Amino acid sequence: MNNVINLRTARKARNRSDARRDADVNAVKHGRTKAEKRLTKTIADKSEKSLDAHKRERDE
């Protein structure tokens, strides 16, 4: 005999699995690791400090 399933529950489970699959695809396509984010921030901070160090002060 076949098992009775709740169609609403099955639909929600299917939607959740579809959303998870889409999220995994986007994470691979657009995601960066924590180390990569930290490296980018460190490089940006270093270049900003270097630029600020080379600015000339104006006498007005």
A tleap script that builds the chain and sets N, CA, C and O, in Angstrom:
source leaprc.protein.ff14SB
mol = sequence {
  NMET ASN ASN VAL ILE ASN LEU ARG THR ALA
  ARG LYS ALA ARG ASN ARG SER ASP ALA ARG
  ARG ASP ALA ASP VAL ASN ALA VAL LYS HIE
  GLY ARG THR LYS ALA GLU LYS ARG LEU THR
  LYS THR ILE ALA ASP LYS SER GLU LYS SER
  LEU ASP ALA HIE LYS ARG GLU ARG ASP CGLU
}
set mol.1.N position { 0.843 -1.175 0.000 }
set mol.1.CA position { 0.000 0.000 0.000 }
set mol.1.C position { 0.890 1.241 0.000 }
set mol.1.O position { 1.950 1.244 0.625 }
set mol.2.N position { 0.470 2.277 -0.687 }
set mol.2.CA position { 1.253 3.504 -0.783 }
set mol.2.C position { 1.115 4.332 0.485 }
set mol.2.O position { 0.093 4.293 1.171 }
set mol.3.N position { 2.166 5.077 0.775 }
set mol.3.CA position { 2.126 5.974 1.931 }
set mol.3.C position { 1.387 7.240 1.557 }
set mol.3.O position { 1.476 7.727 0.430 }
set mol.4.N position { 0.661 7.758 2.521 }
set mol.4.CA position { -0.044 9.012 2.320 }
set mol.4.C position { 0.918 10.142 2.647 }
set mol.4.O position { 1.557 10.133 3.699 }
set mol.5.N position { 1.023 11.117 1.744 }
set mol.5.CA position { 1.908 12.251 2.001 }
set mol.5.C position { 1.095 13.530 1.973 }
set mol.5.O position { 0.090 13.638 1.272 }
set mol.6.N position { 1.546 14.477 2.738 }
set mol.6.CA position { 0.921 15.786 2.756 }
set mol.6.C position { 1.529 16.586 1.606 }
set mol.6.O position { 2.734 16.838 1.593 }
set mol.7.N position { 0.714 16.980 0.659 }
set mol.7.CA position { 1.225 17.668 -0.527 }
set mol.7.C position { 1.842 19.015 -0.194 }
set mol.7.O position { 2.817 19.422 -0.826 }
set mol.8.N position { 1.286 19.712 0.789 }
set mol.8.CA position { 1.839 21.006 1.181 }
set mol.8.C position { 3.252 20.830 1.733 }
set mol.8.O position { 4.149 21.610 1.412 }
set mol.9.N position { 3.447 19.806 2.561 }
set mol.9.CA position { 4.766 19.546 3.130 }
set mol.9.C position { 5.757 19.154 2.035 }
set mol.9.O position { 6.911 19.584 2.054 }
set mol.10.N position { 5.312 18.350 1.096 }
set mol.10.CA position { 6.192 17.938 -0.003 }
set mol.10.C position { 6.572 19.138 -0.857 }
set mol.10.O position { 7.723 19.255 -1.277 }
set mol.11.N position { 5.627 20.030 -1.121 }
set mol.11.CA position { 5.901 21.226 -1.921 }
set mol.11.C position { 6.896 22.132 -1.211 }
set mol.11.O position { 7.822 22.656 -1.830 }
set mol.12.N position { 6.702 22.315 0.091 }
set mol.12.CA position { 7.622 23.166 0.848 }
set mol.12.C position { 9.023 22.560 0.882 }
set mol.12.O position { 10.013 23.282 0.757 }
set mol.13.N position { 9.113 21.257 1.047 }
set mol.13.CA position { 10.418 20.594 1.064 }
set mol.13.C position { 11.116 20.744 -0.288 }
set mol.13.O position { 12.323 20.980 -0.350 }
set mol.14.N position { 10.341 20.605 -1.377 }
set mol.14.CA position { 10.917 20.769 -2.711 }
set mol.14.C position { 11.410 22.200 -2.913 }
set mol.14.O position { 12.486 22.411 -3.474 }
set mol.15.N position { 10.631 23.184 -2.462 }
set mol.15.CA position { 11.035 24.585 -2.593 }
set mol.15.C position { 12.290 24.887 -1.788 }
set mol.15.O position { 13.163 25.625 -2.244 }
set mol.16.N position { 12.381 24.312 -0.582 }
set mol.16.CA position { 13.584 24.512 0.242 }
set mol.16.C position { 14.819 23.925 -0.430 }
set mol.16.O position { 15.882 24.545 -0.440 }
set mol.17.N position { 14.675 22.728 -0.991 }
set mol.17.CA position { 15.836 22.107 -1.640 }
set mol.17.C position { 16.239 22.890 -2.894 }
set mol.17.O position { 17.428 23.011 -3.191 }
set mol.18.N position { 15.251 23.425 -3.635 }
set mol.18.CA position { 15.564 24.260 -4.796 }
set mol.18.C position { 16.292 25.529 -4.376 }
set mol.18.O position { 17.253 25.945 -5.023 }
set mol.19.N position { 15.831 26.143 -3.288 }
set mol.19.CA position { 16.465 27.371 -2.800 }
set mol.19.C position { 17.887 27.091 -2.332 }
set mol.19.O position { 18.791 27.888 -2.581 }
set mol.20.N position { 18.093 25.956 -1.651 }
set mol.20.CA position { 19.443 25.591 -1.198 }
set mol.20.C position { 20.365 25.368 -2.384 }
set mol.20.O position { 21.523 25.785 -2.363 }
set mol.21.N position { 19.854 24.713 -3.418 }
set mol.21.CA position { 20.667 24.459 -4.605 }
set mol.21.C position { 21.060 25.772 -5.275 }
set mol.21.O position { 22.211 25.950 -5.673 }
set mol.22.N position { 20.101 26.692 -5.399 }
set mol.22.CA position { 20.396 27.998 -5.985 }
set mol.22.C position { 21.406 28.768 -5.138 }
set mol.22.O position { 22.299 29.424 -5.674 }
set mol.23.N position { 21.264 28.689 -3.823 }
set mol.23.CA position { 22.192 29.386 -2.931 }
set mol.23.C position { 23.600 28.818 -3.059 }
set mol.23.O position { 24.577 29.568 -3.041 }
set mol.24.N position { 23.708 27.509 -3.188 }
set mol.24.CA position { 25.026 26.897 -3.352 }
set mol.24.C position { 25.681 27.324 -4.661 }
set mol.24.O position { 26.885 27.577 -4.705 }
set mol.25.N position { 24.894 27.401 -5.713 }
set mol.25.CA position { 25.425 27.845 -7.006 }
set mol.25.C position { 25.912 29.288 -6.905 }
set mol.25.O position { 26.991 29.615 -7.400 }
set mol.26.N position { 25.122 30.153 -6.265 }
set mol.26.CA position { 25.520 31.555 -6.119 }
set mol.26.C position { 26.733 31.704 -5.217 }
set mol.26.O position { 27.573 32.571 -5.453 }
set mol.27.N position { 26.838 30.874 -4.190 }
set mol.27.CA position { 27.991 30.952 -3.294 }
set mol.27.C position { 29.266 30.597 -4.046 }
set mol.27.O position { 30.311 31.208 -3.823 }
set mol.28.N position { 29.187 29.630 -4.921 }
set mol.28.CA position { 30.367 29.258 -5.705 }
set mol.28.C position { 30.697 30.352 -6.708 }
set mol.28.O position { 31.865 30.670 -6.933 }
set mol.29.N position { 29.662 30.925 -7.308 }
set mol.29.CA position { 29.874 31.925 -8.345 }
set mol.29.C position { 30.345 33.258 -7.771 }
set mol.29.O position { 31.242 33.880 -8.340 }
set mol.30.N position { 29.765 33.716 -6.657 }
set mol.30.CA position { 30.026 35.055 -6.139 }
set mol.30.C position { 30.751 35.082 -4.798 }
set mol.30.O position { 31.255 36.130 -4.395 }
set mol.31.N position { 30.811 33.994 -4.128 }
set mol.31.CA position { 31.331 33.992 -2.765 }
set mol.31.C position { 32.831 34.075 -2.688 }
set mol.31.O position { 33.546 33.637 -3.590 }
set mol.32.N position { 33.294 34.639 -1.607 }
set mol.32.CA position { 34.724 34.688 -1.325 }
set mol.32.C position { 34.934 34.153 0.079 }
set mol.32.O position { 34.058 34.264 0.937 }
set mol.33.N position { 36.097 33.576 0.304 }
set mol.33.CA position { 36.391 33.063 1.632 }
set mol.33.C position { 36.708 34.223 2.567 }
set mol.33.O position { 36.957 35.347 2.128 }
set mol.34.N position { 36.694 33.932 3.842 }
set mol.34.CA position { 36.984 34.954 4.847 }
set mol.34.C position { 38.407 35.483 4.676 }
set mol.34.O position { 38.656 36.677 4.846 }
set mol.35.N position { 39.329 34.599 4.342 }
set mol.35.CA position { 40.723 35.011 4.142 }
set mol.35.C position { 40.851 35.961 2.954 }
set mol.35.O position { 41.606 36.932 3.009 }
set mol.36.N position { 40.112 35.678 1.879 }
set mol.36.CA position { 40.167 36.563 0.719 }
set mol.36.C position { 39.604 37.944 1.044 }
set mol.36.O position { 40.154 38.958 0.612 }
set mol.37.N position { 38.509 37.986 1.802 }
set mol.37.CA position { 37.924 39.266 2.197 }
set mol.37.C position { 38.904 40.048 3.072 }
set mol.37.O position { 39.071 41.255 2.894 }
set mol.38.N position { 39.551 39.360 4.017 }
set mol.38.CA position { 40.505 40.008 4.909 }
set mol.38.C position { 41.708 40.535 4.119 }
set mol.38.O position { 42.199 41.630 4.395 }
set mol.39.N position { 42.177 39.767 3.147 }
set mol.39.CA position { 43.312 40.187 2.328 }
set mol.39.C position { 42.964 41.435 1.522 }
set mol.39.O position { 43.766 42.366 1.445 }
set mol.40.N position { 41.785 41.462 0.926 }
set mol.40.CA position { 41.351 42.624 0.157 }
set mol.40.C position { 41.271 43.856 1.045 }
set mol.40.O position { 41.706 44.937 0.650 }
set mol.41.N position { 40.714 43.698 2.250 }
set mol.41.CA position { 40.590 44.824 3.179 }
set mol.41.C position { 41.963 45.310 3.610 }
set mol.41.O position { 42.190 46.517 3.693 }
set mol.42.N position { 42.875 44.402 3.885 }
set mol.42.CA position { 44.220 44.770 4.306 }
set mol.42.C position { 44.949 45.537 3.198 }
set mol.42.O position { 45.614 46.537 3.470 }
set mol.43.N position { 44.828 45.082 1.978 }
set mol.43.CA position { 45.475 45.764 0.863 }
set mol.43.C position { 44.894 47.159 0.673 }
set mol.43.O position { 45.634 48.114 0.436 }
set mol.44.N position { 43.573 47.279 0.777 }
set mol.44.CA position { 42.929 48.586 0.625 }
set mol.44.C position { 43.360 49.537 1.736 }
set mol.44.O position { 43.643 50.706 1.478 }
set mol.45.N position { 43.412 49.041 2.973 }
set mol.45.CA position { 43.845 49.878 4.092 }
set mol.45.C position { 45.287 50.339 3.916 }
set mol.45.O position { 45.619 51.495 4.180 }
set mol.46.N position { 46.142 49.415 3.466 }
set mol.46.CA position { 47.552 49.755 3.285 }
set mol.46.C position { 47.730 50.804 2.191 }
set mol.46.O position { 48.520 51.735 2.346 }
set mol.47.N position { 47.002 50.658 1.089 }
set mol.47.CA position { 47.137 51.636 0.015 }
set mol.47.C position { 46.572 52.992 0.431 }
set mol.47.O position { 47.104 54.028 0.032 }
set mol.48.N position { 45.509 53.001 1.222 }
set mol.48.CA position { 44.947 54.264 1.717 }
set mol.48.C position { 45.927 54.968 2.657 }
set mol.48.O position { 46.091 56.186 2.582 }
set mol.49.N position { 46.574 54.214 3.536 }
set mol.49.CA position { 47.560 54.806 4.442 }
set mol.49.C position { 48.752 55.347 3.667 }
set mol.49.O position { 49.287 56.404 4.002 }
set mol.50.N position { 49.166 54.630 2.639 }
set mol.50.CA position { 50.290 55.077 1.823 }
set mol.50.C position { 49.940 56.365 1.084 }
set mol.50.O position { 50.756 57.283 0.994 }
set mol.51.N position { 48.738 56.421 0.566 }
set mol.51.CA position { 48.294 57.620 -0.131 }
set mol.51.C position { 48.216 58.807 0.829 }
set mol.51.O position { 48.650 59.908 0.489 }
set mol.52.N position { 47.666 58.590 2.023 }
set mol.52.CA position { 47.573 59.661 3.013 }
set mol.52.C position { 48.956 60.134 3.458 }
set mol.52.O position { 49.141 61.314 3.755 }
set mol.53.N position { 49.920 59.226 3.506 }
set mol.53.CA position { 51.267 59.587 3.935 }
set mol.53.C position { 51.960 60.461 2.897 }
set mol.53.O position { 52.866 61.219 3.245 }
set mol.54.N position { 51.562 60.377 1.647 }
set mol.54.CA position { 52.225 61.136 0.592 }
set mol.54.C position { 51.500 62.444 0.243 }
set mol.54.O position { 51.914 63.155 -0.672 }
set mol.55.N position { 50.470 62.746 0.935 }
set mol.55.CA position { 49.760 64.000 0.673 }
set mol.55.C position { 50.573 65.179 1.196 }
set mol.55.O position { 51.253 65.095 2.218 }
set mol.56.N position { 50.477 66.257 0.470 }
set mol.56.CA position { 51.138 67.475 0.922 }
set mol.56.C position { 50.134 68.330 1.669 }
set mol.56.O position { 48.953 68.377 1.326 }
set mol.57.N position { 50.623 69.001 2.688 }
set mol.57.CA position { 49.759 69.895 3.444 }
set mol.57.C position { 49.789 71.258 2.765 }
set mol.57.O position { 50.838 71.719 2.315 }
set mol.58.N position { 48.639 71.886 2.699 }
set mol.58.CA position { 48.548 73.201 2.068 }
set mol.58.C position { 48.662 74.280 3.121 }
set mol.58.O position { 48.068 74.184 4.194 }
set mol.59.N position { 49.428 75.306 2.809 }
set mol.59.CA position { 49.520 76.466 3.691 }
set mol.59.C position { 48.573 77.526 3.169 }
set mol.59.O position { 48.748 78.035 2.062 }
set mol.60.N position { 47.589 77.851 3.951 }
set mol.60.CA position { 46.636 78.871 3.523 }
set mol.60.C position { 46.565 80.007 4.492 }
set mol.60.O position { 45.807 80.954 4.279 }
savepdb mol mol.pdb
quit
